[in-house]
Amino acid sequence: METNTGNGRWNHLNKLLTRTGPCADGSFEPSETLLSDIQKYCKILVVGAGGLGCELLKSLSLMGFLNMHVIDMDTIDLSNLNRQFLFRQSDIDKPKAEVAASFINKRIPGAQVVPHYKRIQDCDSDFYSQFGIVVCGLDSVVARRWINSVLVSLDVDPPNKQIPLIDGGTEGFKGNARIIIPGKSACIECTLNLYPPQVNFPLCTIAQTPRLPEHCIEYVRMMQWPAETPFGKDIDGDNPEHIQWIFEKALERGSQYGISGITYRLTQGVVKNIIPAVASTNAVIAAACATEVFKLVSGCAPIMNNYMVFNDADGIYAYTYEQEKKKDCMACSLESQIITLREESTLRELIDFLIESPVYQMRSPGVTMVTAEGRNKTLYMKTLREHTEANLSKSLKDLGVREGTEVNVTDVTSLIPPIFKIYFDSPMTS
């Protein structure tokens, strides 16, 4: 790896690392070799190679981070080219991670970016524990929560070593950047209420009086897909065949009600809850994240504490404040979650509550428990629907849940199943 840190390409960084200053952290020790050490030994994982991910790779590599990995499961689409500047028209249908890594490696001398064209869930804990810092540029709250749960649960060598998570997010002209030190600062789950809930249309409107293109798409997604199960599985928003099927059916429904404006891109946006991205917002948030990575690794300035919001919809506004750690956080605390239910509550009511609650916001929870005899018992699991669906209408007490019983809940939002302690005799609360 080329690590020529003399005057030239890295001169601007050496000015920060070879001398102290009024903003330097008290423990910062200037050194002529600090930059070369960072380039040799600091290993960073960038999660996502889309609009924000491209900016992150660019900013991090230009700040001297040459040893990076990037993971993304998506391929390049024509609509990406207006803001994801590492891609060209000839790259359409190629994996984003591979093309982005190749571009950076060619453009930045000494860069060694390793691509991973796969889902983040396809990598095990050993993969994530090899990195010093993880930087996220995701467009999915579910994926953020999953990465958060991985880093919180890691037991890395040496013991008690935390892998910081630098997370950036954008929504049109709004954005945020945050630092998460597992076990010390607020994690994603601690502040889950910050993420806006997905917009839901009334079912009666969708079914009986559709007026918008989105109503037609949602009708197909919510009503026709479960009824017809065209591919024998749940909807995968990243599968072009699934999106195409929904698009075609939505066009048919739109023609019945005289509704126009249904496009493939809109269909994909509704199914995946995509919010239009703005390139300038991506650039600002990526720069903030890269700067925090640099400060965290070098110690040349205090890191942000610990959450920054940005808005340039009307002028420019930025504000930094500290998000507080939640004592009973589902991910980073060691405490069971307490839920109080009615005496007659059914398993379906429990599952609906876990999905609808702003505290938990689960997607497809599965519930297991340990019986009084010490045996594992699956109450409901989507992958075992044929064998467990009948339990949904049964009361929890009929299923063997007693006062103080602990149940494990699996979900796509978390690697480690959280434990819930069940109590009865009052309205369902948490």
N, C-alpha and C positions, 0 to 999 in steps of 0.2 A: 504493500500500500504506500502510495506517495504521500509523504507528510512534510514536504518542504514548507516550513513555517516562517521563512525569512520575509524580507520586504517583497511586496508584490501582491499576489492574490489575497493573502491572509493578513496583510499589514494592519487593516482596520481592527482585526480581532486582537492582534498582539498589543495594540495600544491599551486595550482593556485588561489584558492578562499579565503584562510584564511590569505594571506599576499600579499602585493603589490609588484610591481617590476618595472623595467625601461620601460617596454612596456605597463604598465597599463594605461587605460584611466583616464583622470583627475577626472572624477566623480566616479571612482570605489572605493567602500568601502568594504574592506575585512571583512568577517564575518564567524564565525563558523557555522552559520545556513544557509548560502547562498545556499549550495548544497541541503539541505533538502527542502528549499523553492522552488528551481527549480524543484525538483522531484515531489513536491506536486502540484504546481500551474501552471507550464508551460505545455501547451497543444499544441501539434504539429500535423499537418496533413501532411502525406507523400503521395504524388500523384504518383502512379505507383509502382508496386511490381515486376518489371522485373529485368533485369541485374543491372541497376543502383539503382532501388528501394530496392533490397535485400541488396546491400552494404550500402545504406542510413540507413535502419532499423538497421543493425548491428552496424554501426558506431555511430549512435545517441544513441542507447540503451547502448552501452559501454561507452558513455560520460555522462551517468547519466539521460538521458531523458526517463522516464519510462511511462509517460502519452501520448500515441500517438494513432492516428487513421491512417489507411492506406486504400486507395481506388484504386481499379483496376477492370476492367471489363473482364479481360482475364482469361483463364484457362491454366494449365500447359501442355506443350508439351514436348515430348522426347528431342527435340533439345535444350530446355532451360537448361537441366541439366548440361551442360559443364561449365556454368558460374553462373547460378542462384542457389547459394549453399544452400539456405534455403529449397530446394525441393529435393525429392528423387523419385526413379522410381515408388514407390507405390503411389505417389501423382499425377501421370499423369491424366489429365482430371478434376482435382479438381481446385477450384478457387484459383488463386495466392494469393489474399489478405488474405483469410482465412488460408491457409497453412502457409504463411509467419508470420502472427500474432501469430499463435499457436506455431511456432518454437521459436520465440523470447520470448514469455511468459513462455515457458518451460525452456529456457536456461538462461534467465536473471532474478535473484530473484527480485521480486517486480514489474516487468514489466507488464503493462496493455495496450496492443496494441489491439485496436478495429478494426476489419476488415469491409470493405464495398465492397461487390461484386456487383458493378454497374457502370454505366457510370458516369463520372463527371457531365454531364449535367442533370442527374437525381436528383441531390441534389440542394436545393434552397439556397438562400442567408443566411437564418438563420443558415443553417448547416455550411457554411464557416465562418460566423462571430464569431463562438464559439472558434476559434483557435487563439493562439497568434502568430504563425508563420506557413507558408505553405512552404513545401519543395517539389520541383518537380524533379522527375526522369523519364521524359517522352521521348518517341521516336517519338512524333508527334508535328509538329509546330502548327497545328490547335488546338490541345488540350492545348498547352502552351498559345496560344493567348486567348483561352476561359477563362482559369483560370486567366490570367492577367486581362481580362476585368471584371471579377467578383470582384477581389480584389480592382481594381481601383474604381469600382462603389459602393463599400460597404459603407454604412453610419452606422458605428458601435457605440456602447455605451461604453465609453463616446464619445461625438462628436470629430471629427478630429483625432481619433485614427486610425493609419494605421496598417494594417496587413502585415508585410514584406513577400516578396516572395524570397526564395532562390532557384535558378534554376540551375540545372546541366544538361549537355548534352555531349554525346560522339559520335564520328564518327570514328570507327576504332582506330587508334593510336592517334587521336586528341580529345581534350575535352575542355570544358569551364565551369566555374562556375561564377555566378553573384548574386548580391544582388539588389533587387528592393524594394525601399520604396515608395509606391504609392503616387503620387503627389509631391515627392521630387527628386527622381532620375529617370533616363531613364528606361522606361518600355519596355516590349517585342515589342510593336508596334513602339516605338521610334526608334528601331534598327532592324526593320524587314528586312532590306537589308543585315543583317549579315547571314541570312539563305540562303543557296544555293538553287536555283530553281531546281525543279524536272527535271531529264533528260528526254527529249522528243525525240522520234525517228521521222524522217520525215514520213508523212502519205503515201507518194508515195512508200517509201521503204517497209513499213509495209504491204501495200496492194498488191504490184506488185512484188517486188524482195526481199523477206525476206531472211536473211542470218544467223541470230542469234536466239537462243532460245527465247530471249527477244522479238524479232520481232513477233514471233508467239503468245506469251502471250498478247502483246499489241494489236495485231490484234483482238483477241477474246474480249479483254476488251473494245476496242474503237469501233469496227465494229459489231461483232456478238451479244454482249450483248444488245446494244440498239435496234438491229433489232429483236431479239427473246424474249427479256425480260423474261428469263426463270422462274423467281420467282415473276414476276409482280412488281418488285421494282428495285431501284438503287443498284449498287454493294456495299456490305458491306464487307470490307476486313477482318473483324473479324468473319465472318460467314463461318464455314468450308464447308457448302454446296455450297456456292457461289464460294469459291476457288476451290473446287473439280470440279465443272462444267467447270470453266475456264481452269483448268489443263487438263481435258479430251479433250476439244475442241482444246486446243493448241497442244496436242499430235497428234490429227488427222491432223492438219495443218502442223505440223513438218514432219509427215510421207509423206505428199504430196510433200514437197520440200527437203526431205532427210536431215532434220535438227534434230540432236540428242541433248541430254543434258537437255531436258525439264523435270523438277522435280516438285513435289508438293511444296517443300520448295522455289525453285526459283520462282514459280508462285506467292506464297504468298509474296515473297520479292519484285517482280515487282509491284504487285497490291498495296501493302502498302508502297512502296518505302523504304524498310528496308535496312539499311546499316549494314554489319556484325559487331558484337560487339566484343571487346577485354576485357577480364576480368580485366587485370591490369589497363587499362584506367578507367574502371568503379570504381575500388577501389580508384584510385588517386582522381578522381573528387568527389566521395562520401565523402572522407576524408576532402577535401577542403570545401565542403558544410556543413558538420557536424561541422567543426571547426568554420565556420562563424556563425552558429546557436549558438554555445556555447559562442562566443565572444559577439554576439548581445544580448543574454539573460543576461549574467553575467556582461558585461562591463569590464572584466578583461584585455582586449586588444582592440585597435582600430579595427573596422571592415574594411574589404576590400573596396576600393573605385575605382570602384565598379564591375569590370569585369576582369576575369582572363582567359587567354588562356593557353593551355597545349598541347605539342606535343612531343611524344617520338618515332616517326617513325625513326628518325636518331639522336641518342643521346637523351638528355632530355632538353626541352626548356619550360620555363614558363615566362609569362609576364603579369603584371597587369596594367590596365589603367582605366581612368574614361570615361564611355560612357555619352555623353551629352544628356540632356533631350530635346526633340523636342518640340518647342513652339506650333506647330499646330498639335500635335500628335492626331491621330484618337481616341485613347483610353483615354489618361490622360489629354488632354486639354479640355477646355469647348468651343472651337471654331468650327464652321461649316467648313467642308472641301470644298474648292473652286475648281470647275471643269469648264473649258471653252471648249465648243463644237462648232462644225460647225453648221450653221443654219439648215441644212437638216439632222442632226444626228438622227438615229433611237434609239429606246429603246434597241434593240439588240446590237448596237454599244456601248452604255453606259455600258451595262452589261459585254460585252467582255472586255472593257477597265478596269473595276473594277477587273476582273479576271486576266488579263495579266499584269497589272501595277505592277512594283516592289514595289511601295509605298503601295498598298492596298492588293494585293495577295489574293483576295477573292476566295471562292470555288463555291458557288452556290447562288449568291445574289438575294434577292427579293426586289422589289422597291415599295414603297407606297408614297403618297403625300396627302396634304390637299388642297382641291380645294378652289377657291376664295369664294365659299359659305360656307366654313368651314367644309365640309364633307371629311371624309377619303376615299381615292380612291386607290385601289390596281392596280398598273400598271402591275406587274408580280410577281408571287409567284409559286415556283416549285410545292408546294402542291396543288395549284389551276391551274395547267397547262391547264386543259381542258377549263377553263373560261378566262384565261389571255394570252395564247400563241399567239393569234391573234395580240396582242398589240406589239409583238417583231418587226414586220416589219413596224410599224407605226412610223412616226417622233415624237419626243418629243413634238414639238409644237402642232401637231394634238391631242396629248394626254392631252393637257392643261398645259404643262410646259412652263412658261414664264421666261423672264429675272429676275434672282434673286430668282426663285422658290426653295424652300427647299424640298428635298425628303429624306425619311428615307430608309435606306438600311439594311435589315436583312441578316445575314449570320451565318454559323456554327462557324466562327472564333470569334464571339463576342456575349456576353450576351445582351449588350445594343446597339441598332441599331444606328450607326453613322449618322449624318445629313450632307447631301451634298447640297451646294448651286450652282445652275446651271446658267451659263452665256453662251452667244452665240457669233458668228461672228469671231471665229479664230480656228485654229487646236486644237484638243482635248489635253489639258494639265492639270496638277494639280500642 
